[in-house]
Amino acid sequence: MSILNRIFNFYLNGFKEMKVGKQLWLIILIKLFIMFAILKLFFFPNFLKSNFDSDQERSDYVIEQLTNPK
């Protein structure tokens, strides 16, 4: 059996035997979903997409901000 198969089976069997661990993983996944999906929608709007019409304008703005920040 290859080393990758043994590692995969080790973690698979360990996950099947968990009782509290499954609930903790569920909490972690819910928190990650909240952080990356919901918070992104409300607190991190797409600034470039909403303020510039074309890709050229967006790239010019980014280059200007990187080279000559205010």
PDB file of N, H, CA, C and O in Angstrom:
ATOM      1  N   MET A   1       0.846  -1.173   0.000  1.00  0.00           N
ATOM      2  CA  MET A   1       0.000   0.000   0.000  1.00  0.00           C
ATOM      3  C   MET A   1       0.897   1.244   0.000  1.00  0.00           C
ATOM      4  O   MET A   1       1.880   1.312   0.738  1.00  0.00           O
ATOM      5  N   SER A   2       0.555   2.195  -0.813  1.00  0.00           N
ATOM      6  H   SER A   2      -0.244   2.140  -1.413  1.00  0.00           H
ATOM      7  CA  SER A   2       1.395   3.389  -0.904  1.00  0.00           C
ATOM      8  C   SER A   2       1.244   4.250   0.347  1.00  0.00           C
ATOM      9  O   SER A   2       0.284   4.118   1.106  1.00  0.00           O
ATOM     10  N   ILE A   3       2.190   5.105   0.531  1.00  0.00           N
ATOM     11  H   ILE A   3       2.970   5.213  -0.086  1.00  0.00           H
ATOM     12  CA  ILE A   3       2.209   5.970   1.715  1.00  0.00           C
ATOM     13  C   ILE A   3       1.010   6.911   1.713  1.00  0.00           C
ATOM     14  O   ILE A   3       0.450   7.188   2.774  1.00  0.00           O
ATOM     15  N   LEU A   4       0.602   7.411   0.541  1.00  0.00           N
ATOM     16  H   LEU A   4       1.056   7.186  -0.320  1.00  0.00           H
ATOM     17  CA  LEU A   4      -0.545   8.317   0.475  1.00  0.00           C
ATOM     18  C   LEU A   4      -1.841   7.609   0.855  1.00  0.00           C
ATOM     19  O   LEU A   4      -2.684   8.187   1.541  1.00  0.00           O
ATOM     20  N   ASN A   5      -2.005   6.364   0.416  1.00  0.00           N
ATOM     21  H   ASN A   5      -1.320   5.894  -0.141  1.00  0.00           H
ATOM     22  CA  ASN A   5      -3.191   5.601   0.790  1.00  0.00           C
ATOM     23  C   ASN A   5      -3.224   5.345   2.291  1.00  0.00           C
ATOM     24  O   ASN A   5      -4.289   5.416   2.904  1.00  0.00           O
ATOM     25  N   ARG A   6      -2.087   5.051   2.886  1.00  0.00           N
ATOM     26  H   ARG A   6      -1.221   4.993   2.388  1.00  0.00           H
ATOM     27  CA  ARG A   6      -2.043   4.807   4.331  1.00  0.00           C
ATOM     28  C   ARG A   6      -2.382   6.076   5.102  1.00  0.00           C
ATOM     29  O   ARG A   6      -3.107   6.024   6.096  1.00  0.00           O
ATOM     30  N   ILE A   7      -1.866   7.205   4.655  1.00  0.00           N
ATOM     31  H   ILE A   7      -1.277   7.247   3.848  1.00  0.00           H
ATOM     32  CA  ILE A   7      -2.169   8.473   5.322  1.00  0.00           C
ATOM     33  C   ILE A   7      -3.652   8.799   5.184  1.00  0.00           C
ATOM     34  O   ILE A   7      -4.293   9.203   6.154  1.00  0.00           O
ATOM     35  N   PHE A   8      -4.198   8.623   3.981  1.00  0.00           N
ATOM     36  H   PHE A   8      -3.677   8.294   3.193  1.00  0.00           H
ATOM     37  CA  PHE A   8      -5.611   8.902   3.751  1.00  0.00           C
ATOM     38  C   PHE A   8      -6.488   8.005   4.627  1.00  0.00           C
ATOM     39  O   PHE A   8      -7.434   8.484   5.253  1.00  0.00           O
ATOM     40  N   ASN A   9      -6.181   6.721   4.672  1.00  0.00           N
ATOM     41  H   ASN A   9      -5.413   6.332   4.164  1.00  0.00           H
ATOM     42  CA  ASN A   9      -6.967   5.794   5.498  1.00  0.00           C
ATOM     43  C   ASN A   9      -6.848   6.113   6.982  1.00  0.00           C
ATOM     44  O   ASN A   9      -7.819   5.965   7.724  1.00  0.00           O
ATOM     45  N   PHE A  10      -5.672   6.550   7.426  1.00  0.00           N
ATOM     46  H   PHE A  10      -4.883   6.670   6.823  1.00  0.00           H
ATOM     47  CA  PHE A  10      -5.468   6.934   8.814  1.00  0.00           C
ATOM     48  C   PHE A  10      -6.423   8.062   9.202  1.00  0.00           C
ATOM     49  O   PHE A  10      -7.096   7.988  10.230  1.00  0.00           O
ATOM     50  N   TYR A  11      -6.478   9.106   8.372  1.00  0.00           N
ATOM     51  H   TYR A  11      -5.932   9.166   7.536  1.00  0.00           H
ATOM     52  CA  TYR A  11      -7.347  10.234   8.675  1.00  0.00           C
ATOM     53  C   TYR A  11      -8.819   9.885   8.489  1.00  0.00           C
ATOM     54  O   TYR A  11      -9.661  10.356   9.253  1.00  0.00           O
ATOM     55  N   LEU A  12      -9.140   9.078   7.501  1.00  0.00           N
ATOM     56  H   LEU A  12      -8.456   8.695   6.881  1.00  0.00           H
ATOM     57  CA  LEU A  12     -10.524   8.678   7.272  1.00  0.00           C
ATOM     58  C   LEU A  12     -11.050   7.870   8.453  1.00  0.00           C
ATOM     59  O   LEU A  12     -12.148   8.134   8.944  1.00  0.00           O
ATOM     60  N   ASN A  13     -10.284   6.898   8.906  1.00  0.00           N
ATOM     61  H   ASN A  13      -9.392   6.684   8.507  1.00  0.00           H
ATOM     62  CA  ASN A  13     -10.716   6.091  10.050  1.00  0.00           C
ATOM     63  C   ASN A  13     -10.784   6.927  11.321  1.00  0.00           C
ATOM     64  O   ASN A  13     -11.685   6.743  12.139  1.00  0.00           O
ATOM     65  N   GLY A  14      -9.851   7.827  11.487  1.00  0.00           N
ATOM     66  H   GLY A  14      -9.119   7.976  10.823  1.00  0.00           H
ATOM     67  CA  GLY A  14      -9.877   8.686  12.657  1.00  0.00           C
ATOM     68  C   GLY A  14     -11.097   9.594  12.659  1.00  0.00           C
ATOM     69  O   GLY A  14     -11.692   9.832  13.710  1.00  0.00           O
ATOM     70  N   PHE A  15     -11.472  10.100  11.497  1.00  0.00           N
ATOM     71  H   PHE A  15     -10.988   9.906  10.643  1.00  0.00           H
ATOM     72  CA  PHE A  15     -12.643  10.970  11.420  1.00  0.00           C
ATOM     73  C   PHE A  15     -13.920  10.190  11.684  1.00  0.00           C
ATOM     74  O   PHE A  15     -14.847  10.720  12.296  1.00  0.00           O
ATOM     75  N   LYS A  16     -13.987   8.940  11.235  1.00  0.00           N
ATOM     76  H   LYS A  16     -13.233   8.509  10.739  1.00  0.00           H
ATOM     77  CA  LYS A  16     -15.179   8.122  11.464  1.00  0.00           C
ATOM     78  C   LYS A  16     -15.384   7.832  12.943  1.00  0.00           C
ATOM     79  O   LYS A  16     -16.522   7.711  13.396  1.00  0.00           O
ATOM     80  N   GLU A  17     -14.302   7.720  13.696  1.00  0.00           N
ATOM     81  H   GLU A  17     -13.378   7.819  13.328  1.00  0.00           H
ATOM     82  CA  GLU A  17     -14.387   7.376  15.118  1.00  0.00           C
ATOM     83  C   GLU A  17     -14.630   8.579  16.024  1.00  0.00           C
ATOM     84  O   GLU A  17     -14.878   8.406  17.217  1.00  0.00           O
ATOM     85  N   MET A  18     -14.563   9.788  15.482  1.00  0.00           N
ATOM     86  H   MET A  18     -14.362   9.928  14.513  1.00  0.00           H
ATOM     87  CA  MET A  18     -14.730  10.982  16.306  1.00  0.00           C
ATOM     88  C   MET A  18     -16.171  11.144  16.758  1.00  0.00           C
ATOM     89  O   MET A  18     -17.107  10.794  16.039  1.00  0.00           O
ATOM     90  N   LYS A  19     -16.334  11.673  17.944  1.00  0.00           N
ATOM     91  H   LYS A  19     -15.574  11.957  18.529  1.00  0.00           H
ATOM     92  CA  LYS A  19     -17.666  12.020  18.430  1.00  0.00           C
ATOM     93  C   LYS A  19     -17.765  13.543  18.589  1.00  0.00           C
ATOM     94  O   LYS A  19     -18.595  14.179  17.939  1.00  0.00           O
ATOM     95  N   VAL A  20     -16.942  14.118  19.432  1.00  0.00           N
ATOM     96  H   VAL A  20     -16.268  13.601  19.960  1.00  0.00           H
ATOM     97  CA  VAL A  20     -16.957  15.564  19.646  1.00  0.00           C
ATOM     98  C   VAL A  20     -16.294  16.271  18.473  1.00  0.00           C
ATOM     99  O   VAL A  20     -16.664  17.396  18.136  1.00  0.00           O
ATOM    100  N   GLY A  21     -15.327  15.628  17.857  1.00  0.00           N
ATOM    101  H   GLY A  21     -15.026  14.714  18.132  1.00  0.00           H
ATOM    102  CA  GLY A  21     -14.589  16.240  16.761  1.00  0.00           C
ATOM    103  C   GLY A  21     -15.465  16.625  15.587  1.00  0.00           C
ATOM    104  O   GLY A  21     -15.227  17.650  14.948  1.00  0.00           O
ATOM    105  N   LYS A  22     -16.470  15.825  15.294  1.00  0.00           N
ATOM    106  H   LYS A  22     -16.664  14.993  15.813  1.00  0.00           H
ATOM    107  CA  LYS A  22     -17.365  16.151  14.176  1.00  0.00           C
ATOM    108  C   LYS A  22     -18.128  17.433  14.452  1.00  0.00           C
ATOM    109  O   LYS A  22     -18.323  18.251  13.553  1.00  0.00           O
ATOM    110  N   GLN A  23     -18.559  17.609  15.692  1.00  0.00           N
ATOM    111  H   GLN A  23     -18.400  16.944  16.422  1.00  0.00           H
ATOM    112  CA  GLN A  23     -19.269  18.839  16.044  1.00  0.00           C
ATOM    113  C   GLN A  23     -18.335  20.037  15.968  1.00  0.00           C
ATOM    114  O   GLN A  23     -18.743  21.114  15.535  1.00  0.00           O
ATOM    115  N   LEU A  24     -17.092  19.861  16.383  1.00  0.00           N
ATOM    116  H   LEU A  24     -16.761  18.985  16.735  1.00  0.00           H
ATOM    117  CA  LEU A  24     -16.131  20.951  16.308  1.00  0.00           C
ATOM    118  C   LEU A  24     -15.822  21.319  14.859  1.00  0.00           C
ATOM    119  O   LEU A  24     -15.715  22.501  14.532  1.00  0.00           O
ATOM    120  N   TRP A  25     -15.678  20.321  13.990  1.00  0.00           N
ATOM    121  H   TRP A  25     -15.765  19.361  14.256  1.00  0.00           H
ATOM    122  CA  TRP A  25     -15.449  20.602  12.577  1.00  0.00           C
ATOM    123  C   TRP A  25     -16.642  21.324  11.967  1.00  0.00           C
ATOM    124  O   TRP A  25     -16.472  22.201  11.121  1.00  0.00           O
ATOM    125  N   LEU A  26     -17.848  20.960  12.393  1.00  0.00           N
ATOM    126  H   LEU A  26     -17.985  20.247  13.080  1.00  0.00           H
ATOM    127  CA  LEU A  26     -19.042  21.640  11.894  1.00  0.00           C
ATOM    128  C   LEU A  26     -19.028  23.109  12.310  1.00  0.00           C
ATOM    129  O   LEU A  26     -19.350  23.983  11.505  1.00  0.00           O
ATOM    130  N   ILE A  27     -18.660  23.384  13.549  1.00  0.00           N
ATOM    131  H   ILE A  27     -18.399  22.674  14.202  1.00  0.00           H
ATOM    132  CA  ILE A  27     -18.560  24.762  14.022  1.00  0.00           C
ATOM    133  C   ILE A  27     -17.503  25.524  13.221  1.00  0.00           C
ATOM    134  O   ILE A  27     -17.727  26.670  12.832  1.00  0.00           O
ATOM    135  N   ILE A  28     -16.363  24.898  12.976  1.00  0.00           N
ATOM    136  H   ILE A  28     -16.181  23.967  13.292  1.00  0.00           H
ATOM    137  CA  ILE A  28     -15.300  25.535  12.199  1.00  0.00           C
ATOM    138  C   ILE A  28     -15.779  25.852  10.788  1.00  0.00           C
ATOM    139  O   ILE A  28     -15.530  26.951  10.292  1.00  0.00           O
ATOM    140  N   LEU A  29     -16.454  24.929  10.138  1.00  0.00           N
ATOM    141  H   LEU A  29     -16.656  24.036  10.541  1.00  0.00           H
ATOM    142  CA  LEU A  29     -16.941  25.151   8.776  1.00  0.00           C
ATOM    143  C   LEU A  29     -17.995  26.257   8.726  1.00  0.00           C
ATOM    144  O   LEU A  29     -18.016  27.056   7.790  1.00  0.00           O
ATOM    145  N   ILE A  30     -18.870  26.300   9.734  1.00  0.00           N
ATOM    146  H   ILE A  30     -18.853  25.651  10.495  1.00  0.00           H
ATOM    147  CA  ILE A  30     -19.864  27.370   9.785  1.00  0.00           C
ATOM    148  C   ILE A  30     -19.186  28.727   9.956  1.00  0.00           C
ATOM    149  O   ILE A  30     -19.556  29.694   9.290  1.00  0.00           O
ATOM    150  N   LYS A  31     -18.199  28.802  10.841  1.00  0.00           N
ATOM    151  H   LYS A  31     -17.898  28.016  11.382  1.00  0.00           H
ATOM    152  CA  LYS A  31     -17.477  30.058  11.047  1.00  0.00           C
ATOM    153  C   LYS A  31     -16.749  30.494   9.777  1.00  0.00           C
ATOM    154  O   LYS A  31     -16.750  31.679   9.445  1.00  0.00           O
ATOM    155  N   LEU A  32     -16.126  29.552   9.062  1.00  0.00           N
ATOM    156  H   LEU A  32     -16.125  28.589   9.332  1.00  0.00           H
ATOM    157  CA  LEU A  32     -15.450  29.890   7.811  1.00  0.00           C
ATOM    158  C   LEU A  32     -16.435  30.395   6.769  1.00  0.00           C
ATOM    159  O   LEU A  32     -16.146  31.343   6.039  1.00  0.00           O
ATOM    160  N   PHE A  33     -17.600  29.758   6.702  1.00  0.00           N
ATOM    161  H   PHE A  33     -17.835  28.988   7.295  1.00  0.00           H
ATOM    162  CA  PHE A  33     -18.621  30.220   5.761  1.00  0.00           C
ATOM    163  C   PHE A  33     -19.034  31.642   6.093  1.00  0.00           C
ATOM    164  O   PHE A  33     -19.149  32.477   5.195  1.00  0.00           O
ATOM    165  N   ILE A  34     -19.259  31.931   7.362  1.00  0.00           N
ATOM    166  H   ILE A  34     -19.165  31.253   8.092  1.00  0.00           H
ATOM    167  CA  ILE A  34     -19.655  33.278   7.767  1.00  0.00           C
ATOM    168  C   ILE A  34     -18.556  34.273   7.419  1.00  0.00           C
ATOM    169  O   ILE A  34     -18.836  35.353   6.899  1.00  0.00           O
ATOM    170  N   MET A  35     -17.313  33.915   7.702  1.00  0.00           N
ATOM    171  H   MET A  35     -17.086  33.037   8.124  1.00  0.00           H
ATOM    172  CA  MET A  35     -16.216  34.843   7.451  1.00  0.00           C
ATOM    173  C   MET A  35     -16.034  35.138   5.968  1.00  0.00           C
ATOM    174  O   MET A  35     -15.861  36.296   5.589  1.00  0.00           O
ATOM    175  N   PHE A  36     -16.068  34.117   5.130  1.00  0.00           N
ATOM    176  H   PHE A  36     -16.208  33.176   5.439  1.00  0.00           H
ATOM    177  CA  PHE A  36     -15.723  34.314   3.728  1.00  0.00           C
ATOM    178  C   PHE A  36     -16.912  34.620   2.836  1.00  0.00           C
ATOM    179  O   PHE A  36     -16.735  35.268   1.805  1.00  0.00           O
ATOM    180  N   ALA A  37     -18.089  34.193   3.176  1.00  0.00           N
ATOM    181  H   ALA A  37     -18.233  33.666   4.014  1.00  0.00           H
ATOM    182  CA  ALA A  37     -19.235  34.425   2.297  1.00  0.00           C
ATOM    183  C   ALA A  37     -20.049  35.629   2.740  1.00  0.00           C
ATOM    184  O   ALA A  37     -20.275  36.553   1.958  1.00  0.00           O
ATOM    185  N   ILE A  38     -20.480  35.620   3.966  1.00  0.00           N
ATOM    186  H   ILE A  38     -20.296  34.870   4.601  1.00  0.00           H
ATOM    187  CA  ILE A  38     -21.404  36.661   4.416  1.00  0.00           C
ATOM    188  C   ILE A  38     -20.685  37.982   4.660  1.00  0.00           C
ATOM    189  O   ILE A  38     -21.144  39.025   4.194  1.00  0.00           O
ATOM    190  N   LEU A  39     -19.563  37.957   5.382  1.00  0.00           N
ATOM    191  H   LEU A  39     -19.190  37.109   5.760  1.00  0.00           H
ATOM    192  CA  LEU A  39     -18.854  39.200   5.659  1.00  0.00           C
ATOM    193  C   LEU A  39     -18.333  39.865   4.390  1.00  0.00           C
ATOM    194  O   LEU A  39     -18.288  41.092   4.306  1.00  0.00           O
ATOM    195  N   LYS A  40     -17.942  39.063   3.407  1.00  0.00           N
ATOM    196  H   LYS A  40     -17.979  38.066   3.476  1.00  0.00           H
ATOM    197  CA  LYS A  40     -17.453  39.623   2.153  1.00  0.00           C
ATOM    198  C   LYS A  40     -18.551  40.402   1.439  1.00  0.00           C
ATOM    199  O   LYS A  40     -18.287  41.446   0.842  1.00  0.00           O
ATOM    200  N   LEU A  41     -19.752  39.908   1.497  1.00  0.00           N
ATOM    201  H   LEU A  41     -19.966  39.059   1.982  1.00  0.00           H
ATOM    202  CA  LEU A  41     -20.856  40.587   0.828  1.00  0.00           C
ATOM    203  C   LEU A  41     -21.148  41.954   1.438  1.00  0.00           C
ATOM    204  O   LEU A  41     -21.428  42.911   0.716  1.00  0.00           O
ATOM    205  N   PHE A  42     -21.083  42.047   2.763  1.00  0.00           N
ATOM    206  H   PHE A  42     -20.856  41.269   3.349  1.00  0.00           H
ATOM    207  CA  PHE A  42     -21.503  43.282   3.428  1.00  0.00           C
ATOM    208  C   PHE A  42     -20.368  44.267   3.692  1.00  0.00           C
ATOM    209  O   PHE A  42     -20.591  45.477   3.654  1.00  0.00           O
ATOM    210  N   PHE A  43     -19.172  43.785   3.957  1.00  0.00           N
ATOM    211  H   PHE A  43     -18.991  42.802   3.988  1.00  0.00           H
ATOM    212  CA  PHE A  43     -18.103  44.673   4.380  1.00  0.00           C
ATOM    213  C   PHE A  43     -17.003  44.893   3.351  1.00  0.00           C
ATOM    214  O   PHE A  43     -16.192  45.805   3.513  1.00  0.00           O
ATOM    215  N   PHE A  44     -16.955  44.092   2.310  1.00  0.00           N
ATOM    216  H   PHE A  44     -17.614  43.351   2.179  1.00  0.00           H
ATOM    217  CA  PHE A  44     -15.903  44.218   1.317  1.00  0.00           C
ATOM    218  C   PHE A  44     -16.500  44.300  -0.083  1.00  0.00           C
ATOM    219  O   PHE A  44     -16.418  43.341  -0.851  1.00  0.00           O
ATOM    220  N   PRO A  45     -17.098  45.436  -0.418  1.00  0.00           N
ATOM    221  CA  PRO A  45     -17.685  45.566  -1.754  1.00  0.00           C
ATOM    222  C   PRO A  45     -16.592  45.601  -2.823  1.00  0.00           C
ATOM    223  O   PRO A  45     -15.430  45.884  -2.534  1.00  0.00           O
ATOM    224  N   ASN A  46     -16.979  45.314  -4.036  1.00  0.00           N
ATOM    225  H   ASN A  46     -17.923  45.084  -4.271  1.00  0.00           H
ATOM    226  CA  ASN A  46     -16.037  45.309  -5.143  1.00  0.00           C
ATOM    227  C   ASN A  46     -15.813  46.754  -5.587  1.00  0.00           C
ATOM    228  O   ASN A  46     -16.533  47.271  -6.441  1.00  0.00           O
ATOM    229  N   PHE A  47     -14.813  47.393  -5.001  1.00  0.00           N
ATOM    230  H   PHE A  47     -14.228  46.973  -4.307  1.00  0.00           H
ATOM    231  CA  PHE A  47     -14.536  48.811  -5.233  1.00  0.00           C
ATOM    232  C   PHE A  47     -14.222  49.090  -6.694  1.00  0.00           C
ATOM    233  O   PHE A  47     -14.755  50.036  -7.273  1.00  0.00           O
ATOM    234  N   LEU A  48     -13.368  48.284  -7.288  1.00  0.00           N
ATOM    235  H   LEU A  48     -12.935  47.515  -6.817  1.00  0.00           H
ATOM    236  CA  LEU A  48     -12.961  48.540  -8.672  1.00  0.00           C
ATOM    237  C   LEU A  48     -14.114  48.351  -9.642  1.00  0.00           C
ATOM    238  O   LEU A  48     -14.268  49.122 -10.589  1.00  0.00           O
ATOM    239  N   LYS A  49     -14.918  47.332  -9.408  1.00  0.00           N
ATOM    240  H   LYS A  49     -14.792  46.705  -8.639  1.00  0.00           H
ATOM    241  CA  LYS A  49     -16.022  47.045 -10.314  1.00  0.00           C
ATOM    242  C   LYS A  49     -17.088  48.137 -10.262  1.00  0.00           C
ATOM    243  O   LYS A  49     -17.696  48.470 -11.279  1.00  0.00           O
ATOM    244  N   SER A  50     -17.307  48.686  -9.076  1.00  0.00           N
ATOM    245  H   SER A  50     -16.812  48.415  -8.250  1.00  0.00           H
ATOM    246  CA  SER A  50     -18.365  49.691  -8.941  1.00  0.00           C
ATOM    247  C   SER A  50     -17.912  51.096  -9.350  1.00  0.00           C
ATOM    248  O   SER A  50     -18.753  51.927  -9.693  1.00  0.00           O
ATOM    249  N   ASN A  51     -16.612  51.381  -9.322  1.00  0.00           N
ATOM    250  H   ASN A  51     -15.929  50.706  -9.044  1.00  0.00           H
ATOM    251  CA  ASN A  51     -16.145  52.736  -9.611  1.00  0.00           C
ATOM    252  C   ASN A  51     -15.543  52.913 -11.005  1.00  0.00           C
ATOM    253  O   ASN A  51     -15.337  54.045 -11.442  1.00  0.00           O
ATOM    254  N   PHE A  52     -15.261  51.837 -11.698  1.00  0.00           N
ATOM    255  H   PHE A  52     -15.428  50.917 -11.343  1.00  0.00           H
ATOM    256  CA  PHE A  52     -14.644  51.943 -13.016  1.00  0.00           C
ATOM    257  C   PHE A  52     -15.394  51.052 -13.998  1.00  0.00           C
ATOM    258  O   PHE A  52     -15.894  49.987 -13.637  1.00  0.00           O
ATOM    259  N   ASP A  53     -15.461  51.507 -15.244  1.00  0.00           N
ATOM    260  H   ASP A  53     -15.054  52.373 -15.537  1.00  0.00           H
ATOM    261  CA  ASP A  53     -16.252  50.792 -16.248  1.00  0.00           C
ATOM    262  C   ASP A  53     -15.469  49.733 -17.010  1.00  0.00           C
ATOM    263  O   ASP A  53     -16.021  48.689 -17.358  1.00  0.00           O
ATOM    264  N   SER A  54     -14.201  49.984 -17.270  1.00  0.00           N
ATOM    265  H   SER A  54     -13.752  50.831 -16.987  1.00  0.00           H
ATOM    266  CA  SER A  54     -13.454  49.050 -18.108  1.00  0.00           C
ATOM    267  C   SER A  54     -12.254  48.482 -17.350  1.00  0.00           C
ATOM    268  O   SER A  54     -11.840  49.005 -16.315  1.00  0.00           O
ATOM    269  N   ASP A  55     -11.721  47.414 -17.889  1.00  0.00           N
ATOM    270  H   ASP A  55     -12.057  46.989 -18.729  1.00  0.00           H
ATOM    271  CA  ASP A  55     -10.529  46.804 -17.292  1.00  0.00           C
ATOM    272  C   ASP A  55      -9.325  47.730 -17.387  1.00  0.00           C
ATOM    273  O   ASP A  55      -8.467  47.737 -16.504  1.00  0.00           O
ATOM    274  N   GLN A  56      -9.265  48.499 -18.442  1.00  0.00           N
ATOM    275  H   GLN A  56      -9.962  48.494 -19.159  1.00  0.00           H
ATOM    276  CA  GLN A  56      -8.145  49.436 -18.614  1.00  0.00           C
ATOM    277  C   GLN A  56      -8.160  50.497 -17.513  1.00  0.00           C
ATOM    278  O   GLN A  56      -7.116  50.817 -16.945  1.00  0.00           O
ATOM    279  N   GLU A  57      -9.333  51.040 -17.212  1.00  0.00           N
ATOM    280  H   GLU A  57     -10.182  50.781 -17.673  1.00  0.00           H
ATOM    281  CA  GLU A  57      -9.434  52.038 -16.141  1.00  0.00           C
ATOM    282  C   GLU A  57      -9.057  51.432 -14.789  1.00  0.00           C
ATOM    283  O   GLU A  57      -8.378  52.064 -13.980  1.00  0.00           O
ATOM    284  N   ARG A  58      -9.504  50.213 -14.562  1.00  0.00           N
ATOM    285  H   ARG A  58     -10.055  49.700 -15.220  1.00  0.00           H
ATOM    286  CA  ARG A  58      -9.174  49.534 -13.299  1.00  0.00           C
ATOM    287  C   ARG A  58      -7.677  49.309 -13.174  1.00  0.00           C
ATOM    288  O   ARG A  58      -7.091  49.561 -12.122  1.00  0.00           O
ATOM    289  N   SER A  59      -7.059  48.835 -14.248  1.00  0.00           N
ATOM    290  H   SER A  59      -7.535  48.630 -15.103  1.00  0.00           H
ATOM    291  CA  SER A  59      -5.622  48.566 -14.185  1.00  0.00           C
ATOM    292  C   SER A  59      -4.828  49.862 -14.042  1.00  0.00           C
ATOM    293  O   SER A  59      -3.821  49.892 -13.334  1.00  0.00           O
ATOM    294  N   ASP A  60      -5.265  50.922 -14.699  1.00  0.00           N
ATOM    295  H   ASP A  60      -6.083  50.897 -15.274  1.00  0.00           H
ATOM    296  CA  ASP A  60      -4.584  52.218 -14.546  1.00  0.00           C
ATOM    297  C   ASP A  60      -4.673  52.713 -13.107  1.00  0.00           C
ATOM    298  O   ASP A  60      -3.697  53.228 -12.562  1.00  0.00           O
ATOM    299  N   TYR A  61      -5.831  52.558 -12.502  1.00  0.00           N
ATOM    300  H   TYR A  61      -6.623  52.140 -12.945  1.00  0.00           H
ATOM    301  CA  TYR A  61      -6.002  52.987 -11.111  1.00  0.00           C
ATOM    302  C   TYR A  61      -5.103  52.193 -10.171  1.00  0.00           C
ATOM    303  O   TYR A  61      -4.460  52.766  -9.291  1.00  0.00           O
ATOM    304  N   VAL A  62      -5.057  50.893 -10.353  1.00  0.00           N
ATOM    305  H   VAL A  62      -5.579  50.427 -11.068  1.00  0.00           H
ATOM    306  CA  VAL A  62      -4.232  50.041  -9.483  1.00  0.00           C
ATOM    307  C   VAL A  62      -2.760  50.388  -9.640  1.00  0.00           C
ATOM    308  O   VAL A  62      -2.046  50.501  -8.643  1.00  0.00           O
ATOM    309  N   ILE A  63      -2.297  50.557 -10.856  1.00  0.00           N
ATOM    310  H   ILE A  63      -2.877  50.465 -11.666  1.00  0.00           H
ATOM    311  CA  ILE A  63      -0.887  50.913 -11.092  1.00  0.00           C
ATOM    312  C   ILE A  63      -0.568  52.263 -10.473  1.00  0.00           C
ATOM    313  O   ILE A  63       0.492  52.449  -9.876  1.00  0.00           O
ATOM    314  N   GLU A  64      -1.490  53.199 -10.620  1.00  0.00           N
ATOM    315  H   GLU A  64      -2.351  53.048 -11.105  1.00  0.00           H
ATOM    316  CA  GLU A  64      -1.268  54.526 -10.031  1.00  0.00           C
ATOM    317  C   GLU A  64      -1.176  54.450  -8.502  1.00  0.00           C
ATOM    318  O   GLU A  64      -0.335  55.111  -7.893  1.00  0.00           O
ATOM    319  N   GLN A  65      -2.044  53.644  -7.890  1.00  0.00           N
ATOM    320  H   GLN A  65      -2.727  53.107  -8.385  1.00  0.00           H
ATOM    321  CA  GLN A  65      -2.034  53.518  -6.428  1.00  0.00           C
ATOM    322  C   GLN A  65      -0.787  52.797  -5.936  1.00  0.00           C
ATOM    323  O   GLN A  65      -0.284  53.101  -4.855  1.00  0.00           O
ATOM    324  N   LEU A  66      -0.285  51.853  -6.713  1.00  0.00           N
ATOM    325  H   LEU A  66      -0.694  51.607  -7.592  1.00  0.00           H
ATOM    326  CA  LEU A  66       0.921  51.130  -6.305  1.00  0.00           C
ATOM    327  C   LEU A  66       2.188  51.973  -6.459  1.00  0.00           C
ATOM    328  O   LEU A  66       3.112  51.876  -5.651  1.00  0.00           O
ATOM    329  N   THR A  67       2.221  52.785  -7.489  1.00  0.00           N
ATOM    330  H   THR A  67       1.471  52.864  -8.146  1.00  0.00           H
ATOM    331  CA  THR A  67       3.432  53.555  -7.754  1.00  0.00           C
ATOM    332  C   THR A  67       3.438  54.926  -7.090  1.00  0.00           C
ATOM    333  O   THR A  67       4.490  55.405  -6.667  1.00  0.00           O
ATOM    334  N   ASN A  68       2.258  55.570  -6.996  1.00  0.00           N
ATOM    335  H   ASN A  68       1.403  55.182  -7.340  1.00  0.00           H
ATOM    336  CA  ASN A  68       2.161  56.911  -6.413  1.00  0.00           C
ATOM    337  C   ASN A  68       1.009  56.979  -5.424  1.00  0.00           C
ATOM    338  O   ASN A  68       0.013  57.648  -5.702  1.00  0.00           O
ATOM    339  N   PRO A  69       1.108  56.319  -4.295  1.00  0.00           N
ATOM    340  CA  PRO A  69      -0.014  56.375  -3.343  1.00  0.00           C
ATOM    341  C   PRO A  69      -0.148  57.772  -2.743  1.00  0.00           C
ATOM    342  O   PRO A  69       0.831  58.511  -2.646  1.00  0.00           O
ATOM    343  N   LYS A  70      -1.338  58.116  -2.352  1.00  0.00           N
ATOM    344  H   LYS A  70      -2.134  57.516  -2.430  1.00  0.00           H
ATOM    345  CA  LYS A  70      -1.592  59.449  -1.787  1.00  0.00           C
ATOM    346  C   LYS A  70      -1.124  59.547  -0.357  1.00  0.00           C
ATOM    347  O   LYS A  70      -1.262  60.599   0.267  1.00  0.00           O
TER     348      LYS A  70
END
